[in-house]
Amino acid sequence: MRVHIESVQFKADSKLIDYTEKKLKKLDIYFDRIIDSKVTFRLENSGQIRDKIAEVRLKVPGATLFAKETNKTFEASIDESADNLKRQLSKYKEKLRQKNVVKV
């Protein structure tokens, strides 16, 4: 799986990039046919609080899965996005199994 990382309005450091790649590579355990992923990091200024937004888009055969999470750190946002995508991948995999059972 290829991981494309984009950061808007700031430069992402190598620790954040490595953490993100490691976390997303673990998704291969749940579904091994992930084509690629695109991660977008954003800073949101809402008053005095600067929230960190992580958007993750996974391309799988026949669909695109998306997760967007906002938190105080990018690492926490990636953790929540990865958990969200695990659930989506499990549901997607189950749908594929159901379709294959019906065809047989």
KARAFEN-V546936 format. One record per pair of residues at least 24 apart in sequence whose ideal C-beta (glycine too) atoms are under 10 Angstrom apart, sorted by the first residue. I is the first residue (numbers start at 1). J is the second residue. D is the distance in whole Angstrom. If there is no record, write none. Layout:
BEGIN
<<I;J;D> <I;J;D>>
END
This chain:
BEGIN
<<1;25;7> <1;27;8> <1;28;6> <1;31;10> <1;32;9> <1;33;9> <1;34;5> <1;35;7> <1;36;6> <1;37;6> <1;58;8> <1;59;9> <1;60;10> <2;34;9> <2;35;8> <2;36;4> <2;37;7> <2;38;9> <2;59;9> <3;34;10> <3;36;7> <3;37;5> <3;38;8> <3;39;7> <3;56;9> <4;36;7> <4;37;7> <4;38;5> <4;39;7> <4;40;9> <4;57;9> <5;37;9> <5;38;8> <5;39;5> <5;40;8> <5;41;7> <6;38;7> <6;39;7> <6;40;5> <6;41;7> <6;42;9> <6;55;9> <7;39;9> <7;40;8> <7;41;4> <7;42;8> <7;43;9> <7;74;9> <8;40;7> <8;41;7> <8;42;5> <8;43;7> <8;53;9> <8;55;10> <9;41;9> <9;42;7> <9;43;6> <9;44;10> <9;45;10> <10;41;8> <10;42;9> <10;43;6> <10;52;10> <12;39;9> <12;41;6> <12;74;8> <13;74;10> <15;75;9> <16;41;8> <16;52;10> <16;54;10> <16;73;9> <16;74;6> <16;75;7> <16;78;8> <17;41;10> <19;74;8> <19;75;6> <19;78;7> <19;79;9> <20;54;8> <20;56;9> <20;74;8> <20;75;9> <20;77;10> <20;78;5> <20;81;9> <20;82;9> <22;78;10> <23;56;9> <23;75;9> <23;78;5> <23;79;7> <23;81;9> <23;82;5> <23;83;10> <23;85;10> <24;56;7> <24;58;8> <24;78;8> <24;81;9> <24;82;7> <24;85;8> <26;82;7> <26;86;9> <27;56;9> <27;58;7> <27;65;10> <27;82;7> <27;85;6> <27;86;7> <27;88;10> <27;89;6> <28;89;10> <29;86;9> <29;89;9> <30;85;8> <30;86;6> <30;87;9> <30;88;9> <30;89;4> <30;90;6> <30;92;9> <30;93;7> <31;58;9> <31;60;7> <31;61;10> <31;65;9> <31;85;9> <31;86;9> <31;88;9> <31;89;4> <31;90;8> <31;92;7> <31;93;5> <31;96;9> <32;93;10> <33;60;6> <33;61;6> <33;62;10> <33;89;10> <33;93;9> <33;96;9> <34;58;6> <34;59;7> <34;60;6> <34;61;9> <34;65;9> <34;85;9> <34;89;8> <35;59;4> <35;60;6> <35;61;7> <35;64;10> <36;60;10> <37;65;9> <37;85;9> <38;64;10> <38;66;10> <39;74;10> <39;77;10> <39;78;8> <39;81;8> <40;68;9> <41;74;6> <41;77;8> <41;78;9> <42;68;10> <42;70;9> <42;74;10> <42;77;10> <43;74;9> <44;70;7> <46;70;10> <51;77;9> <52;76;8> <52;77;5> <52;78;9> <53;77;7> <53;81;10> <54;78;5> <54;79;9> <54;80;8> <54;81;5> <54;82;9> <55;81;8> <56;81;5> <56;82;8> <56;84;8> <56;85;6> <57;85;10> <58;85;6> <58;88;8> <58;89;8> <58;92;9> <60;88;9> <60;89;8> <60;92;6> <60;93;9> <60;96;9> <61;92;10> <61;96;9> <62;92;9> <62;95;10> <62;96;8> <62;99;10> <63;88;9> <63;92;6> <63;95;9> <63;96;10> <65;89;7> <65;91;9> <65;92;7>>
END
